[in-house]
Amino acid sequence: MIRLVGGVGVLALVIGCGDDGGGGSGESGTSTSSSTSGSATDPATDPATGSVDSTDGGPSSATDPASSSGSADEDSTGESGQTSATTGEPSRCDYETVDGRIVIEAEDLPILEDWEILTTEGGYYAEGYIGWTGASHNNDPTHGVMSVTILVAEPGRYRLRWRNRIGMGANTTEHNDTWVKFPDAADYYGLQSPGADELRRYPRPRCEDADAMAAVEALPQVMEADCVEGSSTDGWFKVYSSGASDWSWSTRTNDNDAFDVMVEFDDPGDYTFMMAARADWHLIDRIVIHEEGLDDGTVEEPAAEPTACAG
């Protein structure tokens, strides 16, 4: 069953070539690699071309040349955006927060372009999963852009996690990432060491604003704020898995030194979550955006239902 998600948001999802940003060395965060073994099925399907994406390898080698200039009319902090909380209008959400989490089955997204709903790999939840079957877009987050509107019940810091895996070959540093953006959130970034002495990594062009980074570093809990390593442009950064040859909740950013993906909401209300195609054959089964303190067992609960808004 294919269910198109209604609502005013457009989930922008761009998947291109995958990088693990340093593999397991950065997997010391709170996320676990909870794989679910399913019934035996065919191995991941290779495109007819058999082409393999190259990884970013070292720091910033695949950075978009345009990233230094960014967008002239958009700040990645979303300061120019308005939500239902600021306008007073009724929510027009696609998904809402229930018990501290927003749960989205990937196959329920507004599928377009070369995104496909697939069922080849066993162990998926619900009706299937999605994969980008077109070409990789390592420096261009304008393909396969999908967007949904999420209703945040409580302001605060949330974490993005998805259940994913590579869908071609055996190299877990390739076919393992997708572009992500929260255009109207108060802030979003990669995070290491939650709590005291935080390290943060921001998308371009925000991270290239010296005053903005100085303001972040002035926060008592933040030790350092800088640009994310690897591709980033116009407020987008890539989100990758590390070592996900089977289904895993590994969800990271920042090449060669993995950071968790965090988003801050200052007010309750409607916000936009966007994804775009980056790596070909990156497979995504379920997406969860959850309050920072929620435990892994609740986030990864197989029986969790999508938290679609009524109407």
ChimeraX attribute file (.defattr): number of C-alpha atoms within 10 A of each C-alpha:
attribute: neighborCount
match mode: 1-to-1
recipient: residues
	/A:1	9
	/A:2	12
	/A:3	10
	/A:4	11
	/A:5	22
	/A:6	18
	/A:7	17
	/A:8	15
	/A:9	20
	/A:10	20
	/A:11	24
	/A:12	25
	/A:13	28
	/A:14	31
	/A:15	39
	/A:16	31
	/A:17	28
	/A:18	32
	/A:19	33
	/A:20	32
	/A:21	29
	/A:22	20
	/A:23	19
	/A:24	15
	/A:25	12
	/A:26	20
	/A:27	21
	/A:28	13
	/A:29	15
	/A:30	12
	/A:31	18
	/A:32	15
	/A:33	18
	/A:34	15
	/A:35	18
	/A:36	15
	/A:37	12
	/A:38	13
	/A:39	10
	/A:40	10
	/A:41	11
	/A:42	10
	/A:43	12
	/A:44	18
	/A:45	14
	/A:46	14
	/A:47	14
	/A:48	6
	/A:49	6
	/A:50	10
	/A:51	11
	/A:52	19
	/A:53	20
	/A:54	16
	/A:55	20
	/A:56	24
	/A:57	16
	/A:58	14
	/A:59	17
	/A:60	16
	/A:61	13
	/A:62	17
	/A:63	19
	/A:64	18
	/A:65	12
	/A:66	15
	/A:67	19
	/A:68	16
	/A:69	12
	/A:70	22
	/A:71	16
	/A:72	8
	/A:73	7
	/A:74	16
	/A:75	18
	/A:76	27
	/A:77	21
	/A:78	17
	/A:79	13
	/A:80	11
	/A:81	15
	/A:82	14
	/A:83	19
	/A:84	17
	/A:85	17
	/A:86	12
	/A:87	9
	/A:88	9
	/A:89	11
	/A:90	11
	/A:91	19
	/A:92	20
	/A:93	25
	/A:94	25
	/A:95	24
	/A:96	24
	/A:97	19
	/A:98	16
	/A:99	12
	/A:100	19
	/A:101	24
	/A:102	24
	/A:103	24
	/A:104	23
	/A:105	24
	/A:106	24
	/A:107	26
	/A:108	21
	/A:109	24
	/A:110	21
	/A:111	21
	/A:112	13
	/A:113	13
	/A:114	16
	/A:115	27
	/A:116	17
	/A:117	22
	/A:118	17
	/A:119	15
	/A:120	16
	/A:121	22
	/A:122	18
	/A:123	18
	/A:124	22
	/A:125	19
	/A:126	18
	/A:127	15
	/A:128	22
	/A:129	23
	/A:130	23
	/A:131	26
	/A:132	30
	/A:133	22
	/A:134	20
	/A:135	19
	/A:136	25
	/A:137	21
	/A:138	30
	/A:139	23
	/A:140	21
	/A:141	28
	/A:142	17
	/A:143	24
	/A:144	24
	/A:145	23
	/A:146	24
	/A:147	24
	/A:148	25
	/A:149	25
	/A:150	26
	/A:151	25
	/A:152	27
	/A:153	18
	/A:154	15
	/A:155	13
	/A:156	15
	/A:157	17
	/A:158	23
	/A:159	22
	/A:160	20
	/A:161	24
	/A:162	26
	/A:163	28
	/A:164	29
	/A:165	30
	/A:166	31
	/A:167	27
	/A:168	23
	/A:169	16
	/A:170	13
	/A:171	16
	/A:172	21
	/A:173	26
	/A:174	29
	/A:175	34
	/A:176	36
	/A:177	36
	/A:178	33
	/A:179	32
	/A:180	29
	/A:181	28
	/A:182	24
	/A:183	23
	/A:184	21
	/A:185	23
	/A:186	19
	/A:187	18
	/A:188	26
	/A:189	28
	/A:190	25
	/A:191	25
	/A:192	19
	/A:193	15
	/A:194	15
	/A:195	10
	/A:196	10
	/A:197	13
	/A:198	17
	/A:199	20
	/A:200	28
	/A:201	23
	/A:202	27
	/A:203	30
	/A:204	28
	/A:205	23
	/A:206	23
	/A:207	22
	/A:208	17
	/A:209	12
	/A:210	12
	/A:211	11
	/A:212	13
	/A:213	19
	/A:214	14
	/A:215	11
	/A:216	17
	/A:217	18
	/A:218	13
	/A:219	11
	/A:220	10
	/A:221	14
	/A:222	19
	/A:223	14
	/A:224	16
	/A:225	23
	/A:226	22
	/A:227	21
	/A:228	25
	/A:229	25
	/A:230	25
	/A:231	25
	/A:232	31
	/A:233	25
	/A:234	25
	/A:235	26
	/A:236	28
	/A:237	28
	/A:238	36
	/A:239	32
	/A:240	34
	/A:241	35
	/A:242	30
	/A:243	23
	/A:244	25
	/A:245	20
	/A:246	21
	/A:247	26
	/A:248	25
	/A:249	27
	/A:250	27
	/A:251	27
	/A:252	29
	/A:253	32
	/A:254	33
	/A:255	27
	/A:256	20
	/A:257	19
	/A:258	29
	/A:259	26
	/A:260	27
	/A:261	24
	/A:262	22
	/A:263	23
	/A:264	19
	/A:265	20
	/A:266	14
	/A:267	18
	/A:268	16
	/A:269	26
	/A:270	30
	/A:271	28
	/A:272	23
	/A:273	22
	/A:274	22
	/A:275	28
	/A:276	29
	/A:277	36
	/A:278	33
	/A:279	34
	/A:280	33
	/A:281	36
	/A:282	28
	/A:283	31
	/A:284	29
	/A:285	26
	/A:286	25
	/A:287	20
	/A:288	21
	/A:289	23
	/A:290	25
	/A:291	24
	/A:292	17
	/A:293	10
	/A:294	14
	/A:295	12
	/A:296	13
	/A:297	10
	/A:298	14
	/A:299	22
	/A:300	22
	/A:301	9
	/A:302	13
	/A:303	9
	/A:304	14
	/A:305	13
	/A:306	20
	/A:307	19
	/A:308	21
	/A:309	18
	/A:310	9
	/A:311	8
